[in-house]
């Protein structure tokens, strides 16, 4: 099918699948690869240069750059005669009652990031088909990596792309939905973060997109993969993860560690310490990385300072709201061989405790 989405688990080589796809395409195939974060853009550019450097018609753009270059800049006059986009205002916002051009552009003519998605979507209609015809003339195919990061009006833009002549392939992991292009917007809030899975399932039922599941992880040990599957309950209908990591180190899987043993654990295994934020690790003096910052990274071992929600999930199986669950999923699936969770009281958890060897 010309319109498809691959929903993959952590460690399933999502980005590499895009790179390999591009490397095997005909040389004259015109493709743009879109993603949200600068980190992922850089990774895509580096890998494409290495594996598909001879494919000169493959372009990498950030999502906002895509909207500015192909929507706002060429088609703004269809909405506001004589107006031009003269920049990009990432942090600013229009005043609450702003109308007309002031809703979308600041005094210097820079487009507000918070309103760019809405502007781009409205220009699709205002251009009376010209915008989509232009895109179809420039590209044969649009690939979207980390599609779960889209939000608000972005989903309406993707809806429009699904009705175009372009081939569309989206790749992402709904369970890693911890970022959003426009987190403050209430537009399409029913599809925010992990709830984006419902957007795809609705469109699959309408015959607009085909969903492919990629449930094999090459990163996480089988015990870590099995634990990660528990974070979202069965009502989400995510497929079970299969692990291809067959490495055995003698300390593999998911463990609990009491606070008094953390220093000994760190000395023994040298894990990367992860936390939701500074507030979730106030008593531990470790070199922490926040969950969201760690997204996309791989470590042999991680040690997690849990939030109260995570602690209750481990102790009692108490379900977390989607964003909290996604954050924990990201933290757990950074690890190849072992995950340690700092917890003094296990409750009903059956996870084993690590203790220092007797001297």
C-alpha positions as CSV (number, residue, x, y, z in Angstrom):
1,X,0.0,0.0,0.0
2,X,1.2,3.5,-0.9
3,X,0.2,4.8,2.5
4,X,1.5,2.9,5.5
5,X,2.8,3.2,9.1
6,X,5.3,0.9,10.8
7,X,4.7,0.8,14.6
8,X,7.8,-0.6,16.1
9,X,9.1,-1.5,19.6
10,X,12.2,0.1,21.1
11,X,15.4,-1.3,19.7
12,X,13.8,-2.5,16.5
13,X,16.1,-0.5,14.2
14,X,13.4,1.9,13.1
15,X,15.7,4.6,11.7
16,X,17.9,2.1,10.1
17,X,15.0,0.6,8.2
18,X,14.4,4.1,6.7
19,X,18.0,4.4,5.7
20,X,18.0,0.9,4.1
21,X,14.8,1.7,2.2
22,X,16.4,4.9,0.8
23,X,19.6,3.0,-0.2
24,X,17.6,0.5,-2.3
25,X,15.4,3.0,-4.2
26,X,15.9,4.0,-7.8
27,X,18.5,6.9,-8.1
28,X,15.9,9.2,-9.5
29,X,13.3,8.6,-6.7
30,X,12.6,12.0,-5.0
31,X,12.2,11.5,-1.3
32,X,12.1,13.7,1.8
33,X,12.6,12.2,5.2
34,X,11.0,14.2,8.0
35,X,11.5,14.1,11.8
36,X,10.9,16.4,14.7
37,X,14.1,16.6,16.8
38,X,17.5,18.0,15.7
39,X,19.2,15.0,17.2
40,X,17.2,12.6,15.0
41,X,17.8,14.8,11.9
42,X,21.5,14.6,12.5
43,X,21.4,10.9,12.9
44,X,19.4,10.4,9.7
45,X,21.8,12.7,7.8
46,X,24.8,10.8,9.0
47,X,23.4,7.4,8.3
48,X,22.1,8.3,4.9
49,X,25.4,9.8,3.9
50,X,27.1,6.5,5.0
51,X,24.6,4.0,3.4
52,X,22.9,6.0,0.7
53,X,25.3,8.8,-0.1
54,X,24.9,8.2,-3.9
55,X,21.2,8.9,-3.7
56,X,21.2,12.6,-4.4
57,X,17.4,13.0,-4.4
58,X,17.0,12.0,-0.7
59,X,16.5,15.0,1.5
60,X,16.2,15.3,5.3
61,X,14.1,18.0,6.9
62,X,12.9,18.9,10.3
63,X,9.1,18.9,10.6
64,X,8.9,22.7,11.2
65,X,11.3,23.4,8.3
66,X,9.1,21.2,6.1
67,X,6.0,23.3,7.1
68,X,7.8,26.6,6.6
69,X,9.4,25.7,3.2
70,X,6.5,24.0,1.5
71,X,3.5,25.4,3.2
72,X,3.9,28.8,4.9
73,X,6.5,30.6,2.8
74,X,5.2,29.9,-0.7
75,X,1.5,30.0,0.1
76,X,1.0,32.6,2.8
77,X,-0.2,35.2,0.2
78,X,-3.2,32.9,-0.4
79,X,-4.3,33.8,3.1
80,X,-2.9,37.3,3.6
81,X,-2.3,39.2,0.4
82,X,1.3,40.6,0.2
83,X,2.4,39.0,3.4
84,X,5.7,37.1,3.7
85,X,7.2,34.8,6.3
86,X,10.5,36.4,7.4
87,X,11.6,34.0,10.1
88,X,10.6,31.5,12.7
89,X,9.7,32.4,16.3
90,X,10.3,29.2,18.3
91,X,9.4,30.3,21.8
92,X,7.0,33.2,21.3
93,X,3.2,33.0,21.3
94,X,0.5,35.4,19.9
95,X,-1.5,37.3,22.5
96,X,-4.7,35.4,23.5
97,X,-7.2,37.3,21.4
98,X,-5.0,37.8,18.3
99,X,-6.7,37.5,15.0
100,X,-5.8,37.5,11.3
101,X,-2.1,37.7,10.5
102,X,-1.2,38.5,14.1
103,X,-2.4,35.0,15.1
104,X,0.4,33.4,13.0
105,X,3.2,36.0,12.6
106,X,4.9,38.2,15.1
107,X,5.7,41.9,14.5
108,X,8.8,41.0,12.6
109,X,7.0,38.6,10.2
110,X,8.4,35.5,11.9
111,X,6.0,32.5,12.1
112,X,5.1,31.4,15.6
113,X,6.0,27.7,16.2
114,X,2.8,27.3,18.3
115,X,0.6,28.3,15.4
116,X,2.6,26.9,12.4
117,X,0.7,23.6,12.2
118,X,-2.6,25.5,12.1
119,X,-1.3,27.9,9.5
120,X,0.1,25.1,7.3
121,X,-3.2,23.2,7.5
122,X,-5.3,26.2,6.7
123,X,-3.1,27.0,3.7
124,X,-3.9,23.6,2.3
125,X,-7.5,24.7,1.9
126,X,-6.7,28.3,1.1
127,X,-4.5,27.3,-1.8
128,X,-7.3,25.3,-3.4
129,X,-5.2,22.3,-4.2
130,X,-2.1,24.2,-5.4
131,X,-0.1,23.3,-2.3
132,X,-0.6,19.6,-2.6
133,X,0.0,19.7,-6.4
134,X,3.3,21.5,-5.7
135,X,4.4,18.8,-3.2
136,X,3.5,16.1,-5.6
137,X,5.6,17.8,-8.2
138,X,8.6,18.0,-5.9
139,X,8.6,14.6,-4.2
140,X,7.6,11.1,-5.0
141,X,7.6,9.9,-1.5
142,X,7.5,11.3,2.1
143,X,8.9,9.4,5.0
144,X,8.2,10.4,8.6
145,X,10.5,9.1,11.3
146,X,9.4,9.2,15.0
147,X,5.9,9.9,13.9
148,X,4.6,9.6,17.4
149,X,6.1,13.1,18.1
150,X,3.5,14.8,15.9
151,X,0.6,16.6,17.6
152,X,-2.3,19.0,17.3
153,X,-2.8,20.2,13.7
154,X,0.0,18.0,12.5
155,X,-2.5,15.1,12.4
156,X,-4.8,17.1,10.1
157,X,-1.8,17.8,7.8
158,X,-1.0,14.1,7.7
159,X,-4.7,13.4,6.9
160,X,-4.3,15.6,3.9
161,X,-1.1,13.9,2.8
162,X,-2.9,10.5,3.0
163,X,-5.3,11.7,0.3
164,X,-2.5,12.9,-2.0
165,X,-0.7,11.0,-4.8
166,X,2.5,10.8,-2.7
167,X,3.7,7.6,-1.3
168,X,3.7,8.0,2.5
169,X,5.6,5.8,5.0
170,X,5.5,6.7,8.7
171,X,7.7,5.0,11.3
172,X,7.5,5.3,15.1
173,X,7.0,3.7,18.5
174,X,3.7,4.9,20.1
175,X,5.0,3.7,23.5
176,X,7.8,6.2,23.3
177,X,5.5,9.2,23.0
178,X,7.2,11.6,25.4
179,X,7.8,14.5,23.0
180,X,5.3,16.6,21.1
181,X,5.7,19.3,18.4
182,X,3.0,21.4,20.1
183,X,2.5,20.1,23.7
184,X,0.3,23.1,24.8
185,X,-2.3,22.8,22.0
186,X,-5.7,21.2,22.7
187,X,-6.3,20.5,19.0
188,X,-6.7,16.7,18.5
189,X,-5.9,16.2,22.2
190,X,-7.6,12.8,22.0
191,X,-4.6,11.7,20.0
192,X,-2.0,13.2,22.3
193,X,1.1,11.1,23.1
194,X,0.4,7.3,23.3
195,X,-3.2,7.9,22.4
196,X,-2.0,8.5,18.8
197,X,-2.4,4.8,18.3
198,X,-6.1,5.4,18.0
199,X,-5.5,7.9,15.2
200,X,-3.8,5.2,13.2
201,X,-6.3,2.5,14.0
202,X,-9.2,4.7,12.9
203,X,-7.6,5.5,9.6
204,X,-6.7,1.9,9.0
205,X,-10.4,1.0,9.4
206,X,-11.2,3.7,6.9
207,X,-8.7,2.2,4.4
208,X,-6.5,5.2,4.4
209,X,-3.3,3.6,5.9
210,X,-2.0,0.2,6.5
211,X,-0.5,-0.5,9.9
212,X,2.5,-2.8,10.1
213,X,3.8,-4.0,13.5
214,X,7.5,-4.5,14.1
215,X,7.8,-6.2,17.4
216,X,11.4,-7.5,17.4
217,X,14.0,-5.7,19.5
218,X,17.7,-6.2,18.8
219,X,18.6,-4.1,21.9
220,X,16.8,-5.4,25.0
221,X,17.5,-8.7,26.7
222,X,14.4,-11.0,26.7
223,X,13.6,-10.3,30.4
224,X,13.8,-6.6,29.8
225,X,11.5,-6.9,26.8
226,X,9.0,-9.0,28.7
227,X,9.0,-6.4,31.5
228,X,8.5,-3.5,29.1
229,X,5.4,-5.2,27.7
230,X,3.8,-5.0,31.1
231,X,4.0,-1.2,31.3
232,X,1.0,-0.7,29.0
233,X,-1.9,-3.0,29.9
234,X,-3.6,-5.4,27.4
235,X,-6.3,-2.8,26.5
236,X,-3.8,-1.0,24.4
237,X,-3.4,-4.2,22.2
238,X,0.3,-3.7,21.6
239,X,2.0,-6.8,20.2
240,X,4.3,-8.8,22.4
241,X,8.0,-8.0,22.1
242,X,10.4,-10.6,20.8
243,X,14.1,-10.2,21.7
244,X,17.0,-11.0,19.4
245,X,19.5,-10.1,22.1
246,X,21.0,-13.4,23.1
247,X,24.0,-12.0,25.1
248,X,24.5,-13.4,28.6
249,X,26.6,-11.5,31.1
250,X,25.6,-13.1,34.4
251,X,23.5,-10.1,35.4
252,X,20.7,-9.8,32.9
253,X,17.1,-8.7,33.4
254,X,15.2,-6.4,35.7
255,X,16.2,-6.0,39.4
256,X,15.3,-4.0,42.5
257,X,18.0,-2.3,44.5
258,X,17.6,-0.8,48.0
259,X,18.9,2.8,48.4
260,X,21.6,1.6,50.9
261,X,23.0,-0.6,48.1
262,X,23.0,1.8,45.3
263,X,26.6,2.9,45.6
264,X,27.8,-0.8,45.6
265,X,25.6,-1.5,42.6
266,X,27.0,1.4,40.7
267,X,30.5,0.4,41.5
268,X,29.8,-3.2,40.4
269,X,28.0,-2.6,37.2
270,X,28.5,1.1,36.2
271,X,24.9,1.6,34.9
272,X,23.7,4.8,33.3
273,X,21.5,6.5,36.0
274,X,18.1,7.7,34.7
275,X,15.4,9.8,36.3
276,X,12.2,11.6,35.3
277,X,13.5,14.9,36.6
278,X,15.6,16.3,39.4
279,X,12.6,16.0,41.8
280,X,12.5,12.2,41.4
281,X,16.0,11.6,42.7
282,X,16.6,14.1,45.5
283,X,18.5,11.7,47.8
284,X,20.7,10.0,45.3
285,X,24.0,11.6,44.3
286,X,24.5,10.1,40.8
287,X,25.3,11.3,37.3
288,X,21.7,11.3,36.2
289,X,20.2,11.7,32.7
290,X,16.5,12.6,32.4
291,X,14.2,10.1,30.7
292,X,13.4,12.3,27.8
293,X,17.0,13.2,27.1
294,X,17.9,9.5,27.0
295,X,15.3,8.8,24.3
296,X,17.1,7.3,21.3
297,X,20.2,6.3,23.4
298,X,21.4,2.8,24.2
299,X,23.3,1.7,27.3
300,X,24.4,-1.8,28.5
301,X,22.8,-1.2,31.9
302,X,20.6,1.5,33.5
303,X,19.6,2.3,37.0
304,X,16.2,4.1,37.4
305,X,15.2,6.4,40.2
306,X,11.5,5.9,40.2
307,X,8.7,8.4,40.4
308,X,5.8,7.6,42.8
309,X,3.8,6.4,39.8
310,X,6.6,4.0,38.8
311,X,7.0,2.8,42.4
312,X,3.3,2.0,42.6
313,X,3.4,0.2,39.3
314,X,6.3,-2.0,40.4
315,X,4.8,-2.6,43.9
316,X,1.1,-3.2,43.0
317,X,0.8,-3.1,39.2
318,X,-1.1,0.2,39.4
319,X,-1.5,1.6,35.9
320,X,0.0,4.8,34.9
321,X,-1.5,7.5,32.7
322,X,-0.1,7.3,29.1
323,X,2.6,10.0,29.3
324,X,4.0,8.6,32.6
325,X,3.9,5.1,31.1
326,X,5.7,6.2,28.0
327,X,8.4,7.9,30.0
328,X,9.0,4.7,32.0
329,X,9.0,2.6,28.9
330,X,11.7,4.9,27.4
331,X,13.8,4.5,30.5
332,X,13.5,0.7,30.7
333,X,14.2,0.1,27.0
334,X,17.4,2.1,27.0
335,X,19.1,-1.0,28.5
336,X,20.6,-3.9,26.6
337,X,21.3,-6.3,29.5
338,X,20.0,-5.0,32.9
339,X,17.6,-2.6,34.5
340,X,17.8,-1.8,38.2
341,X,15.0,0.2,40.0
342,X,15.8,1.8,43.3
343,X,13.1,0.7,45.7
344,X,13.2,-0.1,49.4
345,X,9.7,-1.6,49.8
346,X,8.8,-4.2,47.1
347,X,5.1,-4.6,47.9
348,X,3.8,-7.4,45.8
349,X,6.6,-7.2,43.3
350,X,8.3,-10.5,42.3
351,X,11.3,-8.8,40.9
352,X,14.5,-10.0,42.5
353,X,16.6,-7.8,44.8
354,X,20.3,-7.3,44.1
355,X,22.4,-7.3,47.2
356,X,26.2,-6.9,47.4
357,X,28.1,-10.2,47.7
358,X,29.0,-11.1,51.3
359,X,32.6,-10.3,52.3
